[in-house]
């Protein structure tokens, strides 16, 4: 059975906890966490819907990049919704990490993800940060890990966080709990984000970055994401050898995409920024 190359707009489901929109003209999909009344905390429904959304954009060839953002004013997300029952199987060996469902990389979705953070981003919300390719935030963003303050072991999110900010910063954030609030300026300094925007411009800037990425040949950008992320689990030489294979596979296809008339960007008025 052949996989679909595009998802009909009418076929996109009406999600309960998220919104999914596709800007086909610019090849950008936007996923919006949409539980502002619960500070965009995720429950079982949101986890399942995020997995479905990643699958939809993965197989939709109109989409070359994705923006991940959140509705409401107070928080990007406060992690797992402790007022709802997530529901794990009785057999403990069948328990799952909710992050697997939230993660584009666990779902083998290699299209670049631009994550736009505002307000509070805590605990399980770090899954989204850890699994995104470009992370920006607004001036009001604060990052922290509330697990130990609630008497919980913080054993999953810091592992992903270490890949961004290193061991020392990850341990400090994990062990300080609610007493450590990482501001937008500090997040930029330690490499947790790469850019700070005003709250009013955050979504605009995230979309602008995604549009610029989406204008590149999609085989090149997806191959780049796949090679870099997979390298984190491999010894240096093995990662280099695998990366070489990916260039041999992807470069001829990406060159053809670059030469195709449809590869010309529809947004040539956007100028590169010097960061």
N, C-alpha and C positions, 0 to 999 in steps of 0.2 A: 504494500500500500504506500503510495507516494505521500510525502509530507507536504502540507500546504506551503506555498511561497509567499502568501499574503493572507492576512486575516481580515475578512470582511468586517467593516465597522458595525454592521448589524449583528455580527456574530459575537462581538465583545459583550460578555455578560454584565448584568447590572450587579456589581459587587455591593456587599453590605458594609464593608469596613474600609475599602480603598476606592480610589477613582483611577481609571486608566484612559488616557487620551493619546491619540496618535496624530502628530503633525506630519502628514505624508509629504507635504511640499518640502519640508526641511529634514525629513527622515528621523524625526525625534519622537520618542514615546515619553509620556510623563505619567509617573505613578505617584499618587498623592495619598498618604496615610490620612484616613478620614474618620477618626474617632476623637474629635476635639473635646467632646464632653468628658472623655476618659483620658485626656492628655495624650491621645494617640497611643496608649498602651496596647500591646497586642494580646489577643486571646487566640484560642484555637481557630476561630473563624478567620481572623486576619492572617494567621500563618498559612492556612490552606489557600486563601485567596492570593497571598503573595506568591506562593508556589505556582498557582495557575497563571498569574500575571507574568512571571518570569518565563513560563513556557510559551505564552502567547507572543511576547516580544521576541523571544529566541527564534521562533519559526516564521515571524513576519518579516519578509525581506524588504518591506518599506522602511523598517526601523534599523538605523545604523548606530544610534546612541540613545541612552535613557536618562531622564532626569528623575531623581527620587526626592520628594519633598513632603511636607506635612501641613495639614490644615490647622486653623486656630492660631491664637496669639501667644499662648503661654509655653508651649512645648513642641519640639519636634517629636519626641516620644519619651515616655518614662519606663519603657521596658515591658516586662510581662505584667498583665493586668492581674493583680493579686486578689481582686474582688470577684474574679471569675474562676471557674474550674477548668484548667487546661485539659485534663483528662489523659493520663498515661495508662497503658495496659497494666493488668495485674502482674504479669510476668516482668520483673525488673530488668531482665536481659533484653526485653523488647522496648524499653523506654527510649525515647528519642530526644535529641537536643532540638528545641524549637528553632534554633538558629539555622538548622539545615533547611527548613522550609522557607525561611526569610532570605536565605543567601542565594544571590545569582550564581556564585561560583560553585556551590554545592549542586545547583541545578544545571551546571555546565552551560551557563548562559554567558558567552564571552563578549557580548556587545558592551562597549564602555558605559559605565554608570557614573553620572555626576550627581553627587548628593548635596543637598542644600539644607543646612542646619540652622534653626532659629530656636530661641528660648532654651528650655531644659532638654538635655540629652543625657540620659542616665541609664545605668544597669544594662538591660537587654537591648536598649536602643543602640548600644555600641556595636551590636551585630551589623547594623546597617552601615555604620561608619567603617568598620573593619573590612567590609566586603565591597566597598565602593572604590572606584578608580581615581576619581577627582572629588575631593571634599572641600566645600567652601562653607562659610557660615556668616551670619549677620552679627552686628556688634553686640546684640543682646544675648548671644548664645553662651550657655554655660554647660560644661561637661563634667560629670562626676559618676562614681560607681557606688551605689547605695547598698550593695550586698552585705558587707560586713557590719554595717550599722543596723541592719535588720536581722543580724544573727545568721547570715547565710554565707557559705563559702563562695568566693568569687574565683571560679576555676576555669571559666570558658571565655568570657569577653576579654580578660587581660591577655590571653594567649594570642588572640587576633590583634589586640592593641600593640603588643610588643613588636609586631611586624611594621608598625608605623612609627612608634615613638621610642622604642628600645626598652630594655629591662628596667632601668632605674625609674623612668617616668611611669611605666605601667604599674610597678610595685607601689609607688607612692600613691597613685590614684586609687588602686585597689584597696590598700591598707588604710588609707585615711577616710574612706567612706564618705559620709555626708559632710565631713569637715573640710574636704578638699574640693573647691569649686574652680575648675579651670576656665578662665575667661577666654574670650575670643582672641585677645592679644597673646596670651600664653599658649593657646592652642596653635596659633600661627608660629610662635617661636619654637615650639617643640616638634613641629611638623605634623600635628594632628589634622590641621587644615592647611590649604595652600593659598587661601585668599579670604579676606574679610570684606563684606559688603554692608551697606545700610540695609535695614529691614525692608524698606520700600523697594530696593533694587535687587534683593536676593534672588527671587524667582526669575527676574529678567536676566540677571547675570548667569544664573545656572543654565537657563535655556540658551543663552548666547554661546556659552562654552560648548554645550552639547551640539549646537548647530555647527560650530566650527569643526568639531571632531567628526560629526556625521558627514561633512563635506569631503572627507578623505575617503579613499577606496576602502570599503567595508572589510574586504578580506585582509587588508593590511592592518587595520585597527583591531579587528577581532583576533588575528594571529598574534599581534603584539600583546594584547591583554592575556591571552592564553599562555603564551611563552613566559611572560614575566611572573604570572601567578603560579604556574606550575613549577617554576624554578625554585620557589620558596621551600618546596618539599624535597629538593634534590641536592646532592653534592654539586659543587661548582662545575667540575668537568662534565658531569652527566647533564647538567642543565645547559651547558654550552653546546654539547653534542645534540641535544634535543632541539635547542633553538636553531641550530644550523639546518636541521631537517625541516623545521617549520618555514624557514626562509626559502628553501628549495621548493616546498609545496605551495606556499602562498604568494611568493613574488611574481611568478608568471601570471597568475589570476589577477592580482592587484594591479599589475601593469596594464592588463587589458581593461580593467574597470576604469583606470585613470584615463585611458585613451578614448573610452566610450563617450558619445555626445551627452548622454544622460548624467555623466559625472560632473558636468559643469555646475557649480554651486548656484543656488537661487538667491544667495545673500551676499553678493560680492561687494556690497556697501559696508560690510562689517570689517573693520580694520583690526589687525593684530594688536594686542596690548603688550607693553613691556612691563614685566612683573619684577 
